Amino acid sequence: MNKKEFNSKRYKEKFDAKTDWETELRIKLSLELIGKNKKVLDIGCYEGYVSERIKQLGNKVFGIEISKDAVNLCKKRGIKCFEQDIEKKFPFSVNTFDVVFAGEIIEHVFDTDGLLQEIKRVLKPNGFIVLSTPNLAALTRRLRLLFGINPLIEIGLISPDGKEKSAGHIRYFTIKSLEELLNRNGFFMEVWNTDFIALHRLRLIKLGKLFPSLGFELIVKAKINK
């Protein structure tokens, strides 16, 4: 992962602001999978908002983040955070953590196998990973593709309107391809769900529970395969 540009004012605003309800729902579902009273590593933790939420559950939380400014904001939240590229070896010994959380991270990573192997190295034998990532097979993407429209995937560094840089997604997953990636790196998927099914401006939470493979996000708990 290349050194990303960082805007201190933007992160200061994000540090102070509340997130939107869609993000809050994804965070809530992730926190339910992480649980309480564990030693947790949050990789790519940005300014530490989710790390703080994990800590509030009684967990001991550490973070890894590439931006020095974001690391400083994490520390203001009481998170012990390390300035580190997540595609390099983590600064922790083997069998250190009960949980590794990777929220909206794996879609940004070139060497996904290498990342999962490093996560496996620092997890305890009974540890697990909780991750979230956009669902390539979401209903809204399927419908757009059916009509020959870009299914909300980034094709370059500039957004479609040309005004903003892209989010930097370089990988896209369905639940099956994500499970295959996890399996070949020594994990088995224990639980997975979604946040909602998006249909234009509608956000259908109950329908997402019935048909999670059509949901907007994939939220997964995967344990080390002993």
RAGISUL-V806552 format. One record per backbone hydrogen bond with DSSP energy under -0.5 kcal/mol. NH is the residue of the N-H (numbers start at 0). CO is the residue of the C=O. If there is no record, write none. Layout:
nh:co
NH:CO
NH:CO
This chain:
nh:co
7:5
10:6
11:7
12:8
13:9
14:10
15:11
16:12
23:19
24:20
25:21
26:22
27:23
28:24
29:25
30:26
31:27
32:28
33:29
34:30
36:56
39:37
39:59
40:98
41:39
41:61
42:40
42:100
43:63
44:41
44:63
47:44
51:47
52:48
53:49
54:50
55:51
56:53
57:54
58:53
59:37
60:58
61:39
62:79
63:41
64:81
70:66
71:67
72:68
73:69
74:70
75:71
76:72
76:73
77:74
78:73
79:60
80:78
81:62
83:64
83:81
85:83
87:84
91:89
94:120
94:122
95:92
95:121
96:121
97:38
98:38
99:127
100:40
101:99
101:129
103:101
103:131
104:101
104:131
107:104
108:105
111:109
114:110
115:111
116:112
117:113
118:114
119:115
120:116
121:117
122:118
123:96
126:123
127:97
128:221
129:99
130:219
131:101
132:217
134:215
135:133
135:172
137:134
138:213
140:137
141:137
142:138
143:139
144:140
145:141
146:142
147:144
148:143
151:149
158:163
161:158
165:156
169:106
170:106
172:133
177:173
178:174
179:175
180:176
181:177
182:178
183:179
184:180
184:181
185:182
186:181
187:222
189:187
189:220
190:220
192:218
196:203
197:195
198:201
201:198
203:196
204:202
207:203
208:204
209:205
210:206
213:210
214:211
215:195
217:132
218:192
218:216
219:130
220:190
221:128
222:187
223:126
224:185
225:223
